[in-house]
Amino acid sequence: MHPLFHPLFTQFVTYFNEHEDYFECHEVLEEYWKEIAPKDKTHPLTALILLATGMYHWRRDNLSGAERSLSKSIDRIQVNEESAFFEGIHIHHVVKNIQHALECVHQKKSFEPFQIQIVSQDLKDAIDTQPPIIPLTGDHLIHKHMLRDRSEILKAREEKRRNRH
């Protein structure tokens, strides 16, 4: 299977393009990244994770976080430009959109979403055949990290802390 047809990647594209749910974009791509290259911080998927993180920060008016994440995203894309993880998407168009987003962030302009342009019909078909995703709106979308149930995360952190001692 081509890496872009992985269900977590197609979910990422749906969350990004159709729902603008950048928090969930980060979550599904991080899960995919941890499956295939968990320690490789320069892996091509990290560029897209950083893109989603930057968009999430920008929409929430965290301009310094947006700038940091979007800049790192461009750097990682450039390092991995020929990667199979960027086949099927118009990566140069993505970079231009990120550069525009960075200009807007520097000028303190309002959030402007953009879409990841898909150039592979097979990838479009894979995205179209995945199960539907229920969209979120309002605060549940914009402030998702603050409104989610974090009990499992906190439990895992505590367990990890205990195991270090």
Secondary structure, 3 states (H helix, E strand, C coil): CCHHHCHHHHHHHHHHHHHCCHHHHHHHHHHHHHHHCCCCCCCHHHHHHHHHHHHHHHHCCCHHHHHHHHHHHHHHHHHCCCCHHHCCECHHHHHHHHHHHHHHHHCCCCCCCCCCCECCHHHHHHHHCCCCCCCCCHHHHHCHHHHCCCHHHHHHHHHHHHHHC
